[in-house]
């Protein structure tokens, strides 16, 4: 069992209550004073102290010593709060193996109460450089969020909402099942990342499917992916046909955004360049862009 799941199983209701109070008060304090935690919980101070010691040892919170004693969540602390919510709401039953680690997310397998295999993605916004994220992610730069916790939650919410709309219009994206805080649960897709997929059976058809999803996103949902490449497209074989699913949507921009045109062009150019180089598919990038924007009906 992975460390996160093992840690989760060691917690009791009191521990989750302490974590939730720290989470809430972090909107006011960088490190939440212990007096504030005790006042909000209304439980014996000895019980609070035992939970804080336990949570600190499990690395779910970080302690500050000095002119006052205070605590703040770690990413793992936020993880277990999200897991607790997903379990309580019947969305998730068990957490499985870690499937991947990226600059801005950790991805695990999971099981629903009905035994269905799912993907659980924990956003890790700002893990490598919080200031860089604020510069390059428009949703971070345009809002007065000041902590990794708030940005991670926003990323999770944005991705889930985008997937809901995209799935509704028939775009090739994973089916969203639920979210809590920075954690997004989707259907499990058994696929290969496009950059690793060498022997395509019908590359022209795959490219058309990708462009069709970008068109649905732009015309029907009103968004641009904004960070598309061969690394966030999964190729799945369904009924002997290659189906490319586009993942990783938290950084999308609305098509009215000043950068939307530039980002749309970059998305299409990246994909077209990859298909041209890997599969020798000759395409007109300008025609693809016009199609995605709904200016022409066929490509």
Residue pairs with C-beta under 8 A, 6 or more apart in sequence:
2 95
2 96
2 97
2 98
2 108
4 76
4 79
4 80
4 83
4 95
4 108
5 94
5 95
5 96
7 58
7 60
7 76
7 80
8 80
8 83
8 84
8 95
10 54
10 58
11 80
11 84
14 43
14 47
14 51
15 51
15 54
15 55
16 80
16 81
16 84
17 41
17 43
18 37
18 41
18 48
18 51
18 52
18 55
19 55
19 60
19 61
19 73
19 77
19 80
19 81
20 81
21 32
21 37
21 40
21 41
22 32
22 37
22 61
22 71
22 72
22 73
22 77
23 73
23 77
23 78
23 81
23 149
24 40
25 32
25 36
25 37
25 40
26 32
26 72
26 73
26 147
26 149
27 150
29 36
29 70
29 72
30 70
30 72
31 62
31 63
31 64
31 70
31 71
31 72
32 70
32 71
32 72
33 68
33 69
33 70
34 48
34 52
34 68
34 69
34 70
34 71
37 48
37 52
37 71
38 45
38 48
41 48
52 61
52 63
52 71
55 61
55 71
55 77
56 62
56 63
56 71
58 76
59 74
59 76
60 73
60 74
60 76
60 77
60 80
61 71
61 72
61 73
61 74
61 77
62 71
62 72
62 73
62 74
63 69
63 70
63 71
64 70
64 71
64 72
73 81
73 149
75 122
75 124
75 127
75 148
75 152
78 149
78 152
78 181
78 182
79 122
79 183
81 180
81 181
82 122
82 180
82 181
82 182
82 183
83 92
83 95
83 180
83 183
85 180
85 181
86 92
86 120
86 178
86 180
86 183
86 185
87 93
89 178
89 180
90 113
91 112
91 177
91 178
91 180
91 185
92 110
92 111
92 112
92 113
92 118
92 120
92 178
92 185
93 110
93 111
93 112
93 113
93 115
94 110
94 111
95 108
95 109
95 110
95 120
96 108
96 109
96 110
96 111
97 108
97 109
98 106
98 107
98 108
99 107
99 108
99 109
99 119
100 106
100 107
101 107
102 124
103 124
103 127
103 128
104 123
104 124
104 125
104 127
104 133
104 155
104 250
105 121
105 122
105 123
105 124
105 248
106 121
106 122
106 124
107 119
107 120
107 121
107 122
108 119
108 120
108 121
108 122
109 117
109 118
109 119
109 120
109 188
110 117
110 118
110 119
110 120
110 185
111 117
111 118
112 118
112 177
116 187
116 188
117 188
118 177
118 185
118 186
118 187
118 188
119 174
119 185
119 186
119 187
119 188
119 189
120 183
120 184
120 185
121 159
121 183
121 184
121 185
121 186
122 182
122 183
123 152
123 153
123 155
123 156
123 159
123 182
123 183
123 184
123 250
124 152
124 182
125 133
125 137
125 140
125 148
125 151
125 152
125 154
125 155
125 182
126 133
126 134
126 148
126 151
126 152
127 148
130 148
130 151
133 140
133 151
134 140
134 141
134 151
135 141
137 151
137 251
138 251
138 253
138 257
138 259
139 154
139 155
139 158
139 250
139 251
140 151
140 154
143 154
145 151
145 154
152 181
152 182
153 181
153 182
155 182
155 250
155 251
156 179
156 180
156 181
156 182
156 183
156 184
156 250
157 179
158 249
158 250
158 252
159 179
159 184
159 248
159 249
159 250
160 176
160 178
160 179
160 184
162 221
162 223
162 249
162 250
162 252
163 173
163 174
163 175
163 176
163 184
163 186
163 249
164 176
165 221
165 223
166 173
166 213
166 216
166 217
166 221
166 249
167 173
167 174
167 175
167 176
169 216
169 220
169 221
170 216
171 212
171 213
171 216
171 217
171 221
171 246
172 209
172 210
172 212
172 213
172 243
172 244
172 245
172 246
173 213
173 245
173 246
173 247
173 249
174 186
174 187
174 189
174 245
174 247
175 186
175 187
176 184
176 185
176 186
177 185
177 186
177 187
178 184
178 185
179 185
189 234
189 236
189 245
190 236
191 234
191 235
191 236
191 245
192 234
192 235
193 230
193 231
193 232
193 233
193 234
193 235
194 230
194 231
194 233
194 234
194 235
194 244
194 274
195 229
195 230
195 231
195 274
197 235
198 278
200 206
200 235
200 242
200 278
200 279
201 242
202 241
202 242
203 275
203 278
203 279
203 281
204 281
205 241
205 242
206 235
206 242
206 244
206 275
207 271
207 272
207 275
207 281
207 283
208 299
209 243
209 244
210 233
210 244
210 246
210 271
211 268
211 271
211 288
211 291
211 292
211 299
213 244
213 246
214 224
214 225
214 228
214 246
214 264
214 267
214 268
214 292
215 291
215 292
215 293
215 294
217 223
217 224
217 225
217 252
218 224
218 255
218 264
218 292
218 293
218 294
219 292
219 293
219 294
222 254
222 255
222 256
223 252
223 253
223 254
223 255
224 252
224 253
224 254
224 255
224 257
224 260
224 263
224 264
224 267
225 246
225 249
225 251
225 252
225 263
225 267
226 251
226 252
226 253
226 259
226 263
226 267
227 248
227 251
227 263
227 267
228 246
228 266
228 267
228 270
228 271
229 270
229 271
229 274
230 270
230 271
230 274
230 278
232 246
232 247
232 248
233 244
233 245
233 246
233 247
233 271
234 244
234 245
234 247
235 242
235 243
235 244
235 245
236 242
236 243
236 244
236 245
237 243
253 259
253 260
253 263
254 260
255 264
264 289
264 292
264 293
265 289
268 285
268 288
268 289
268 292
269 285
272 283
272 285
272 288
275 281
275 283
276 282
276 283
287 296
287 299
288 299
290 296
291 297
291 298
291 299
